[in-house]
Amino acid sequence: MTIRKIYSLIAIAALLICFAVIFFSRHKDQDQKVFIYAEPVQTVYGWGYNIIADGKVYIKQEYKPAVPGKQGFKSAAEAMLVGNLVVKKITENQLPTITIRELDSMGLYKDPVVH
């Protein structure tokens, strides 16, 4: 075998190893799961929630989203209803936005009565 053939084989083997390392490391990253959950927090407005992802605060919501002004939830349970909906949306690859209609469907928003 000539030196040129030996170097060619070494180069091909090195390329194959690089491709294998890249392929398996990329595939491994796609399989990683992130633990995500909501937790209630008491705020100056009442109750809110944090969305925790991978041990860090991902979303800090101190009051009802989509509602004009800064109105907190009346209880930790109310905050968790909405926080868990946000978690569900995130895990289903949806935007974590909450609408007034969603709050209304959970009984957490009433249209102000105009006199």
C-alpha distance (Angstrom), angle and dihedral (degrees) to the residues before:
residue distance angle dihedral
M1 . . .
T2 3.74 . .
I3 3.76 124.8 .
R4 3.79 89.8 -114.7
K5 3.83 91.4 57.9
I6 3.80 91.2 47.2
Y7 3.83 91.7 52.6
S8 3.79 90.1 46.6
L9 3.81 91.5 52.8
I10 3.81 91.2 47.2
A11 3.82 90.8 50.2
I12 3.81 92.4 48.8
A13 3.80 91.5 47.7
A14 3.81 91.0 49.2
L15 3.81 91.0 50.7
L16 3.80 91.8 49.2
I17 3.81 90.8 50.2
C18 3.83 91.0 49.2
F19 3.80 91.8 50.1
A20 3.81 91.2 48.2
V21 3.81 92.5 49.7
I22 3.81 92.0 48.3
F23 3.79 93.0 46.4
F24 3.78 96.1 48.6
S25 3.80 95.5 42.4
R26 3.82 91.4 49.9
H27 3.81 91.9 47.1
K28 3.80 90.4 49.6
D29 3.83 92.6 53.2
Q30 3.80 91.5 53.1
D31 3.79 91.2 56.0
Q32 3.81 94.6 53.1
K33 3.77 114.2 113.9
V34 3.78 125.0 -149.5
F35 3.79 118.2 -148.3
I36 3.80 108.3 -131.4
Y37 3.79 128.5 -179.4
A38 3.80 143.9 151.1
E39 3.78 125.8 -115.9
P40 3.81 127.5 -171.6
V41 3.79 118.8 -119.7
Q42 3.77 129.0 -169.7
T43 3.80 112.1 -129.1
V44 3.78 138.1 176.9
Y45 3.82 87.0 -94.2
G46 3.82 96.2 52.3
W47 3.79 117.8 -93.8
G48 3.78 131.3 -7.6
Y49 3.78 136.3 159.6
N50 3.76 141.8 -121.7
I51 3.78 124.0 -144.4
I52 3.78 108.6 -141.9
A53 3.80 119.4 -158.6
D54 3.77 122.9 178.4
G55 3.81 90.5 -11.6
K56 3.84 94.9 -55.0
V57 3.81 132.5 99.6
Y58 3.80 105.4 -100.2
I59 3.81 97.9 171.9
K60 3.81 126.4 17.6
Q61 3.82 110.1 -164.7
E62 3.80 111.6 179.6
Y63 3.82 96.9 174.6
K64 3.81 141.7 17.4
P65 3.78 110.7 -58.1
A66 3.84 120.2 -128.5
V67 3.81 92.4 17.0
P68 3.82 117.3 115.9
G69 3.79 112.2 -110.6
K70 3.75 124.8 10.5
Q71 3.78 107.5 -63.2
G72 3.76 116.3 164.9
F73 3.77 125.0 -147.8
K74 3.82 114.7 -93.7
S75 3.80 94.0 -128.4
A76 3.78 143.2 11.8
A77 3.81 88.3 -109.8
E78 3.81 91.6 58.3
A79 3.79 90.8 48.6
M80 3.80 90.6 50.0
L81 3.81 92.4 52.4
V82 3.78 89.7 60.6
G83 3.81 94.7 36.0
N84 3.80 91.0 54.6
L85 3.80 90.3 49.3
V86 3.80 89.0 54.2
V87 3.82 90.0 50.2
K88 3.80 89.8 50.3
K89 3.80 91.3 51.0
I90 3.80 92.4 49.2
T91 3.80 92.9 49.2
E92 3.81 89.1 50.4
N93 3.83 90.9 52.0
Q94 3.80 93.3 -110.8
L95 3.80 127.7 133.7
P96 3.81 110.1 -87.9
T97 3.79 93.6 -127.3
I98 3.79 123.9 132.3
T99 3.79 123.3 -151.1
I100 3.78 131.4 -153.0
R101 3.81 87.6 -115.0
E102 3.82 90.4 58.5
L103 3.79 91.4 48.1
D104 3.81 89.9 48.4
S105 3.82 91.7 50.3
M106 3.82 88.4 55.5
G107 3.81 91.1 48.8
L108 3.80 92.4 -112.4
Y109 3.80 99.5 116.1
K110 3.76 132.9 49.6
D111 3.79 122.4 -174.5
P112 3.78 110.4 -114.5
V113 3.78 111.2 -107.7
V114 3.79 112.4 -119.2
H115 3.83 114.0 -147.0
